[in-house]
Amino acid sequence: MAEEDDVRIRVLQSLRGKICEAKNLGPVSAPNRQRDLCTFCTISLDQEEVFRTKVFDKSLSPFYGEDFFFEIPRPFQYLSFYIYAKGSFQRDLPVGKVSIRKKDLYQHSGKEQWFSLQPVDPNSEVQGKVHLEMRLSELITDNGPGCQQLLVRIIECQGLPLISGQNCDPYATVALVGPSRSDHKKTKVKKKTSDPHFEETFSFEVTRSSSYSKKSNFQVEEEDIEKLEIKVDLWNNGNLAQDVFLGETRVSIKILRNENFHKAWYLLQPKGNGNKHKPDDLGSLRLKVNYVEDTVLPSSCYKPLCNLLLKSPDVKPISASAAHILGDICRERYEAVLPLVRLLLHHNRLVPFLTAVAALELENTQEANTIFRGNSLATRCIDDMMKIVGKSYLMGTLKPVLDEIFDSNKSCEIDPIKLKEGDNVDVNKENLQNYVQKIFSSITQSSASCPTLMCDVFRSLRHMASKRFPVDPHVQYSAVSSFVFLRFFAVAVLSPHSFQLRPHHPDPEISRTLTLISKTIQTLGSWGSLSKNKLVRLALDLFHNSHFRFSCVCVCVFICCCYGKLATAVLTKYTFGKRAQGRKRIGKRNFKKRWLRVTNRELSYHKHRGKEALCIIDVKNIRAVEKLDESAFNRKNMFQVVHAEKPLYVQAGNCVEACEWMEVLSQFSRCNERRLANFHPSTYTGGAWQCCKGLSDLSFPPNIIENPMLANLQLDIDCDRETERIFSLLTCNDGKFQKMEDACASIAVYQGPQREQDEYSKFTIQDPKETFQTLKQLRNVMEELQTQHDRRNDPTAKYGSL
């Protein structure tokens, strides 16, 4: 049973950070091109590009300001950042790179720092690993023992890079090198694969006695075996073009000193282990990188901690619950709330928890005009809830107006001090009024589409606020508007790239426009209760406050009284490779580039952007969205959309994009009727499915889930992973955990917080005995979970090379 559990251990990786800026970029080609240098930055996992910034024009010190976050779906060796100079009529030229080994990422985690750019050398751009077997045997002749033979078996390779976006045509060269020899041999070429199986064995002579008469490459009678090494190079067969180096590995023969047999995996290395010469000054790049690796154990290990957290809404007082204690201990770490919100959301426990913590905050709020304005546990949880469930709501409400702002790029500057030469302040005021009115009109018209969960939370807040401040008639609306306008719409307008409303960070001019619009929305949404600085006064002078106050009231009432209806919103669109559906039984089915577009209602693909749809698939008819085996078409990053007719086969640009598209499509089809419990991960060719050799020509196997999931939110939440993250956060804050235990003991002994006030003033302890009991339960659960981690760590795991 333990072995079965160990099989279910998962290592999940994610990367978050920011590409800040570069400075003093070095020469690319001719010096006279430097002042016109247009650059962009990319992120690569080994040699696979997974992220790209927009092009920054004509600067040797560009400010990129691009945030990034993605799950890493495969193993990797290096995380690399490349800066390229954009070419007009030729290929983009590399300026330099920053490469960080995976094992060194923890040294830079969470830090913003400068990295020197290194030169980009084609012979150093490697990835993948090779599986080798070496055996030393003695060759017997008619005259007796003759020489020793070294048998080298090239078994397979994994993770070789893509060449021009496609699988490579790899082959390996094997050489026995030493002071006086260099014997080379070569495998066959494997076509269109990044994981070739060679299974070829080569023999080399390693010693020769004086009685052995066969000709050999030895220049001396006897040779020192320990000075010999096996060198394996991987190449891509270029046919008519030059072969491309993929990596090498070197293994010393003295590894066979004690045993005559050795078999291991080796990571491919740069040629000659990289260039050692001192590089030119190519400039530097400022980065912030946060790499997280979650080792997720089987579900049974997390049940005690998960159950303790799920009981939180029922604990009285709420401050003594495990979830509230997590928020107190990890108060400075904003990311601590997100896994808690996702866990409670999955188990339908979020609304009662938010109601309880909001009630606790209202008890401590003395003035109605400061309601829900702080950075408390309640406001942080509601912020994360809105980001999770309100994505499609924002897409349908704000994205059309934001696209217009980015495309038109009209100035909205109303501060006379910041006006540029030639700007007309009256025209700018008209532009600002026009944009804000469009946004408010869109918000007002779409309030009935607000997600049901947000409606439930805001209805509860409205009721509690009016009960807490019965004299103030406006507090029931300001309690809702403080979230809807100040923390949701205004923030999304200010940072649209953070909400996936735009692909890149805006340039300085558009960023200023978004700042003005966001401040105006905050001001009008709070009915002028924000501090009356200069910008706020200018914004208030532009608008009829009573009209917008009425609009805000209408939005708040609609949201609190209506259950959400799903509005049509364009979620994402991209150019992908799509396999032709094969309208004829005879003929070649090839891959063509198509423009894919998905909304929360339909998936469509087009010949080009802006053209009519060639095919439209109703999201309700999607029965599975699954990864496709690489062997199906000898292509990487493939997935299939199984619907009522033939499956749609799609190839993404890289592994991250494939996962993101699968997640988006899965979210809106997970609750569909007749979803598939089984699916074919390969294709139907030659009269049979290539995965299971089944002969039935069906688009899907017969095992079908008849009843849809009973869930209002179609989110794929990995509860084990979220619980593991909570465990990691509690473990990292063990010192604060201990201080909270001491604080409970002190309050209980001295009947109040008279002693050591500074030590626990940041903790909310209403009932010290109940809180201490929960802390004790948490401590026991954490110790048991840590034991499970320690027991499953395998110190004997071996890899061939360091």
NORDARA-V187021 format. One record per pair of residues at least 12 apart in sequence whose C-alpha atoms are under 7 Angstrom apart, sorted by the first residue. I is the first residue (numbers start at 1). GAP is how many residues later the second one is. If there is no record, write none. Layout:
# NORDARA-V187021
I:GAP ; I:GAP
This chain:
# NORDARA-V187021
5:293 ; 8:289 ; 8:290 ; 9:287 ; 9:288 ; 9:289 ; 10:285 ; 10:286 ; 10:287 ; 11:282 ; 11:283 ; 11:284 ; 11:285 ; 12:281 ; 12:282 ; 12:283 ; 13:58 ; 13:59 ; 13:279 ; 13:280 ; 13:281 ; 14:56 ; 14:57 ; 14:58 ; 14:277 ; 14:278 ; 14:279 ; 15:54 ; 15:55 ; 15:56 ; 15:275 ; 15:276 ; 15:277 ; 16:52 ; 16:53 ; 16:54 ; 16:273 ; 16:274 ; 16:275 ; 17:50 ; 17:51 ; 17:52 ; 17:271 ; 17:272 ; 17:273 ; 18:47 ; 18:48 ; 18:49 ; 18:50 ; 18:269 ; 18:270 ; 18:271 ; 19:45 ; 19:46 ; 19:47 ; 19:48 ; 19:267 ; 19:268 ; 19:269 ; 20:43 ; 20:44 ; 20:45 ; 20:46 ; 20:266 ; 20:267 ; 21:41 ; 21:42 ; 21:43 ; 21:44 ; 21:264 ; 21:265 ; 22:39 ; 22:40 ; 22:41 ; 22:262 ; 22:263 ; 22:264 ; 23:37 ; 23:38 ; 23:39 ; 23:260 ; 23:261 ; 23:262 ; 24:36 ; 24:37 ; 24:259 ; 24:260 ; 25:35 ; 25:36 ; 25:257 ; 25:258 ; 26:255 ; 26:256 ; 26:257 ; 27:255 ; 28:67 ; 35:23 ; 35:24 ; 36:22 ; 37:20 ; 37:21 ; 37:22 ; 37:23 ; 37:48 ; 38:17 ; 38:18 ; 38:19 ; 38:20 ; 38:21 ; 38:47 ; 38:48 ; 39:16 ; 39:17 ; 39:18 ; 39:44 ; 39:45 ; 39:46 ; 39:47 ; 40:13 ; 40:14 ; 40:15 ; 40:16 ; 40:43 ; 40:44 ; 40:45 ; 41:12 ; 41:40 ; 41:41 ; 41:42 ; 41:43 ; 42:39 ; 42:40 ; 42:41 ; 43:37 ; 43:38 ; 43:39 ; 44:35 ; 44:36 ; 44:37 ; 45:31 ; 45:33 ; 45:34 ; 45:35 ; 46:30 ; 46:31 ; 46:32 ; 46:33 ; 46:34 ; 46:80 ; 46:81 ; 47:78 ; 47:79 ; 47:80 ; 47:114 ; 48:606 ; 49:605 ; 50:604 ; 50:606 ; 53:13 ; 53:451 ; 54:450 ; 65:440 ; 66:438 ; 66:439 ; 70:586 ; 71:585 ; 72:584 ; 73:582 ; 73:583 ; 77:24 ; 77:25 ; 78:21 ; 78:22 ; 78:23 ; 78:24 ; 79:20 ; 79:21 ; 79:22 ; 79:23 ; 80:17 ; 80:18 ; 80:19 ; 80:20 ; 81:16 ; 81:17 ; 81:18 ; 82:14 ; 82:15 ; 82:16 ; 83:12 ; 83:13 ; 83:14 ; 94:26 ; 96:21 ; 96:22 ; 96:23 ; 96:24 ; 96:186 ; 97:20 ; 97:21 ; 97:22 ; 97:23 ; 98:17 ; 98:19 ; 98:20 ; 105:186 ; 108:181 ; 109:180 ; 109:181 ; 109:182 ; 110:178 ; 110:179 ; 110:180 ; 111:177 ; 111:178 ; 112:174 ; 112:175 ; 112:176 ; 113:173 ; 113:174 ; 113:175 ; 114:170 ; 114:171 ; 114:172 ; 114:173 ; 115:169 ; 115:170 ; 115:171 ; 116:167 ; 116:168 ; 116:169 ; 117:165 ; 117:166 ; 117:167 ; 117:168 ; 118:161 ; 118:164 ; 119:160 ; 123:122 ; 123:147 ; 123:148 ; 124:146 ; 124:147 ; 124:150 ; 125:145 ; 126:120 ; 126:121 ; 126:142 ; 126:143 ; 126:144 ; 127:32 ; 127:33 ; 127:34 ; 127:120 ; 127:141 ; 128:30 ; 128:31 ; 128:32 ; 128:139 ; 128:140 ; 129:28 ; 129:29 ; 129:30 ; 129:136 ; 129:137 ; 129:138 ; 129:139 ; 130:26 ; 130:27 ; 130:28 ; 130:135 ; 130:136 ; 130:137 ; 130:138 ; 131:23 ; 131:24 ; 131:25 ; 131:26 ; 131:133 ; 131:134 ; 131:135 ; 132:21 ; 132:22 ; 132:23 ; 132:131 ; 132:132 ; 132:133 ; 133:19 ; 133:20 ; 133:21 ; 133:129 ; 133:130 ; 133:131 ; 134:16 ; 134:17 ; 134:18 ; 134:19 ; 134:127 ; 134:128 ; 134:129 ; 135:15 ; 135:16 ; 135:17 ; 135:125 ; 135:126 ; 135:127 ; 136:12 ; 136:13 ; 136:14 ; 136:15 ; 136:124 ; 136:125 ; 137:12 ; 137:13 ; 146:62 ; 146:63 ; 146:66 ; 147:58 ; 147:60 ; 147:61 ; 147:62 ; 148:57 ; 148:58 ; 148:59 ; 149:54 ; 149:55 ; 149:56 ; 149:57 ; 150:53 ; 150:54 ; 150:55 ; 150:56 ; 151:50 ; 151:51 ; 151:52 ; 151:53 ; 152:49 ; 152:50 ; 152:51 ; 153:46 ; 153:47 ; 153:48 ; 153:49 ; 154:44 ; 154:45 ; 154:46 ; 154:47 ; 155:42 ; 155:43 ; 155:44 ; 155:45 ; 156:40 ; 156:41 ; 156:42 ; 156:43 ; 157:38 ; 157:39 ; 157:40 ; 158:36 ; 158:37 ; 158:38 ; 159:35 ; 159:36 ; 160:34 ; 160:35 ; 161:33 ; 166:469 ; 167:25 ; 167:26 ; 167:27 ; 167:468 ; 168:24 ; 168:25 ; 168:26 ; 168:68 ; 169:20 ; 169:21 ; 169:22 ; 169:23 ; 169:24 ; 169:67 ; 169:68 ; 170:19 ; 170:20 ; 170:64 ; 170:65 ; 170:66 ; 170:67 ; 171:16 ; 171:17 ; 171:18 ; 171:19 ; 171:63 ; 171:64 ; 171:65 ; 171:66 ; 172:14 ; 172:15 ; 172:60 ; 172:61 ; 172:62 ; 172:63 ; 173:12 ; 173:13 ; 173:14 ; 173:59 ; 173:60 ; 173:61 ; 174:12 ; 174:57 ; 174:58 ; 174:59 ; 175:55 ; 175:56 ; 175:57 ; 176:52 ; 176:53 ; 176:54 ; 176:55 ; 177:51 ; 177:52 ; 177:53 ; 178:49 ; 178:50 ; 178:51 ; 180:39 ; 181:36 ; 181:37 ; 187:13 ; 192:442 ; 193:441 ; 206:19 ; 207:15 ; 207:16 ; 208:13 ; 208:14 ; 209:12 ; 209:13 ; 225:28 ; 226:27 ; 226:28 ; 228:24 ; 228:25 ; 229:21 ; 229:22 ; 229:23 ; 229:24 ; 230:20 ; 230:21 ; 230:22 ; 230:23 ; 231:18 ; 231:19 ; 231:20 ; 232:16 ; 232:17 ; 232:18 ; 233:14 ; 233:15 ; 233:16 ; 234:12 ; 234:13 ; 234:14 ; 247:21 ; 247:22 ; 247:23 ; 247:24 ; 248:20 ; 248:21 ; 248:22 ; 248:23 ; 249:17 ; 249:19 ; 249:20 ; 264:535 ; 264:536 ; 265:534 ; 265:535 ; 266:533 ; 266:534 ; 266:535 ; 267:534 ; 296:424 ; 296:425 ; 296:428 ; 299:421 ; 301:484 ; 302:418 ; 302:421 ; 304:477 ; 305:476 ; 306:417 ; 308:14 ; 309:13 ; 309:14 ; 310:34 ; 310:39 ; 313:39 ; 313:40 ; 313:43 ; 318:38 ; 318:39 ; 319:445 ; 319:446 ; 319:447 ; 320:447 ; 320:450 ; 320:451 ; 320:454 ; 321:453 ; 322:452 ; 327:50 ; 328:435 ; 329:404 ; 329:407 ; 329:408 ; 336:393 ; 337:43 ; 337:44 ; 338:46 ; 339:383 ; 339:386 ; 339:387 ; 341:40 ; 341:44 ; 342:375 ; 343:376 ; 343:379 ; 346:371 ; 351:106 ; 354:24 ; 355:105 ; 357:21 ; 358:20 ; 359:105 ; 368:101 ; 368:107 ; 371:108 ; 372:107 ; 372:110 ; 383:104 ; 386:68 ; 389:62 ; 390:61 ; 392:177 ; 392:179 ; 393:56 ; 393:57 ; 395:106 ; 395:174 ; 395:175 ; 395:176 ; 396:171 ; 396:172 ; 396:173 ; 397:45 ; 397:46 ; 397:49 ; 398:41 ; 399:102 ; 401:38 ; 406:104 ; 409:101 ; 410:21 ; 411:17 ; 411:102 ; 412:16 ; 412:17 ; 412:19 ; 412:20 ; 412:101 ; 413:15 ; 413:100 ; 414:14 ; 414:15 ; 432:85 ; 436:81 ; 444:107 ; 444:111 ; 447:108 ; 447:111 ; 447:112 ; 448:110 ; 448:111 ; 448:114 ; 448:115 ; 448:116 ; 448:117 ; 449:115 ; 449:116 ; 449:117 ; 449:118 ; 450:109 ; 450:114 ; 450:115 ; 451:113 ; 451:114 ; 452:111 ; 452:112 ; 455:104 ; 455:105 ; 455:107 ; 455:108 ; 458:22 ; 458:102 ; 459:101 ; 461:18 ; 461:19 ; 462:14 ; 462:15 ; 462:17 ; 462:18 ; 463:13 ; 465:14 ; 477:76 ; 477:79 ; 478:48 ; 480:76 ; 481:44 ; 481:45 ; 481:75 ; 482:44 ; 485:36 ; 485:37 ; 485:40 ; 486:36 ; 486:39 ; 490:28 ; 490:31 ; 490:32 ; 491:27 ; 493:21 ; 493:25 ; 494:20 ; 494:21 ; 494:24 ; 520:19 ; 523:13 ; 524:24 ; 524:25 ; 525:27 ; 527:22 ; 568:31 ; 568:32 ; 568:33 ; 569:30 ; 569:31 ; 570:28 ; 570:29 ; 571:27 ; 571:28 ; 571:29 ; 572:25 ; 572:26 ; 573:23 ; 573:24 ; 573:25 ; 574:21 ; 574:22 ; 574:23 ; 575:18 ; 575:19 ; 575:20 ; 575:21 ; 576:17 ; 576:18 ; 576:19 ; 576:20 ; 576:74 ; 576:75 ; 576:76 ; 576:77 ; 577:14 ; 577:15 ; 577:16 ; 577:17 ; 577:73 ; 577:74 ; 577:75 ; 578:13 ; 578:14 ; 578:15 ; 578:16 ; 578:71 ; 578:72 ; 578:73 ; 579:12 ; 579:13 ; 579:70 ; 579:71 ; 580:12 ; 594:12 ; 594:13 ; 594:14 ; 595:12 ; 595:13 ; 595:14 ; 600:68 ; 601:17 ; 601:18 ; 602:14 ; 602:15 ; 602:16 ; 602:17 ; 603:13 ; 603:14 ; 603:15 ; 603:16 ; 604:12 ; 604:13 ; 619:49 ; 619:50 ; 620:49 ; 620:52 ; 621:22 ; 621:23 ; 622:19 ; 622:20 ; 622:21 ; 622:47 ; 623:19 ; 623:20 ; 623:51 ; 623:52 ; 623:53 ; 624:17 ; 624:18 ; 624:51 ; 624:52 ; 625:15 ; 625:16 ; 625:17 ; 625:37 ; 625:40 ; 625:41 ; 626:13 ; 626:14 ; 626:15 ; 627:12 ; 627:13 ; 627:54 ; 628:12 ; 628:53 ; 628:54 ; 629:52 ; 629:53 ; 632:50 ; 632:51 ; 637:14 ; 637:15 ; 637:17 ; 637:18 ; 637:21 ; 638:12 ; 638:13 ; 638:14 ; 639:12 ; 646:53 ; 647:52 ; 667:47 ; 667:48 ; 667:49 ; 668:46 ; 670:44 ; 671:37 ; 671:38 ; 671:43 ; 672:36 ; 673:33 ; 673:34 ; 673:35 ; 674:30 ; 674:31 ; 674:32 ; 674:33 ; 675:29 ; 675:30 ; 675:31 ; 676:27 ; 676:28 ; 676:29 ; 677:26 ; 677:27 ; 677:28 ; 678:23 ; 678:25 ; 679:21 ; 679:22 ; 680:20 ; 727:55 ; 739:21 ; 740:20 ; 741:31 ; 741:34 ; 743:17 ; 744:24 ; 744:25 ; 744:28 ; 747:21 ; 748:20
